[in-house]
Amino acid sequence: MIPIEDEENIVSFDEGFTPLLETEFNGKTVFLKQDHLFPTGSFKDRGASVLISKVKELGIDDIVEDSSGNAGCAIAAYAAKANIRCDIFVPQKSSTGKLAQIKAYGAHLRQINGDREDAANAALQAAKQEYYASHAWNPFFLHGTKTFAFEVCEQLGWEAPDTVILPVGNGTLLLGAYLGFKELLKADIIKKLPKFIAVQVEACAPLYLAFKKDLKVIPSVESKATPADGIAIAQPIRGKQILEAVRATEGLFLTVKNAEITQALEESCSQGYYIEPTAAATIAGLHKYLSQSPSDQELVTVLTGSGLKTPQKIGDMIQFK
Ligand SMILES: *Cc1c(COP(=O)(O)O)cnc(C)c1O
């Protein structure tokens, strides 16, 4: 199911098959996929493994990528393993923990004065000369993130859950999961697609707005400050595809407020899940969805990134008792 021709080209830390833990939220059973336990600390390793394997298979040894942090960390780590040189473009204000991680893997860090879109534009320029190993554009990344769906189904006894609750910035996890569930459906391994609940932050919710108002074009929004900066993507380049995927599963979009993200972070950490603030946005979305939905569905959600990346920010956000 993974489009790498020769096994010798596989670049991997033997990652994946993260634990799917049965747990309780608001008195309802929820399966929690612990993707904060990946080698570089986020689910982006799923995509990076396949993308960098493909880069190796194509005989490319020089790549560029842009990221607010975690995708850059993942690409840098797998490039390091494959001995591929990479430039990672990041906005000036990225979290220092993630920047240190990217540099530590030996990637060339290119800090761009400006926001996330400025970093993307700088990478696009550089991509005229070098291969663009972009998690947002490059389809091979999605062929990695689709393993989320394969693992969830295998862990549930080769059945699809009723509902999955996933974050959406660029939608790499959501689109990958959609691809994966569709492939399993086509192969007659599962009988239905789960309903996709897509979580955006209120501070930057272009797809939520397009969904709610049934717009043909994704509105341009101004990204406001949020602790969940990893999903604050004002111009998701696969926006239309994401909308189509969520609609095809009869799912919906919802948004969470900054205060709800802080609350979800406190709650998650106090239960032993040390996640980064961006990951807490999905858990805030889970709470919102649970408060307005029937309780008899089998529900899967995900912890997308580790708190070990952003200790300073977590320390500032959480009110210690
Ligand atoms: C990348 C990321 C997201 C959002 O994923 P998209 O592919 O942008 O939708 C959510 N949480 C964490 C921790 C991430 O690193």
The ligand as a MOL file (V3000), in Angstrom:
LIG
                    3D

  0  0  0     0  0            999 V3000
M  V30 BEGIN CTAB
M  V30 COUNTS 15 15 0 0 0
M  V30 BEGIN ATOM
M  V30 1 C 1.2370 19.4870 12.0440 0
M  V30 2 C 0.5330 19.3760 13.3180 0
M  V30 3 C -0.8610 19.4670 13.4100 0
M  V30 4 C -1.7340 19.7930 12.2440 0
M  V30 5 O -1.5310 18.9910 11.1280 0
M  V30 6 P -1.8800 19.4910 9.6800 0
M  V30 7 O -1.2640 18.5320 8.7860 0
M  V30 8 O -1.2770 20.8650 9.5020 0
M  V30 9 O -3.3470 19.5670 9.5590 0
M  V30 10 C -1.4550 19.2560 14.6350 0
M  V30 11 N -0.7280 19.0140 15.7350 0
M  V30 12 C 0.6210 18.9330 15.6970 0
M  V30 13 C 1.3640 18.6690 16.9570 0
M  V30 14 C 1.2860 19.1170 14.4840 0
M  V30 15 O 2.6230 19.0430 14.4610 0
M  V30 END ATOM
M  V30 BEGIN BOND
M  V30 1 1 1 2
M  V30 2 1 2 3
M  V30 3 2 2 14
M  V30 4 1 3 4
M  V30 5 2 3 10
M  V30 6 1 4 5
M  V30 7 1 5 6
M  V30 8 2 6 7
M  V30 9 1 6 8
M  V30 10 1 6 9
M  V30 11 1 10 11
M  V30 12 2 11 12
M  V30 13 1 12 13
M  V30 14 1 12 14
M  V30 15 1 14 15
M  V30 END BOND
M  V30 END CTAB
M  END
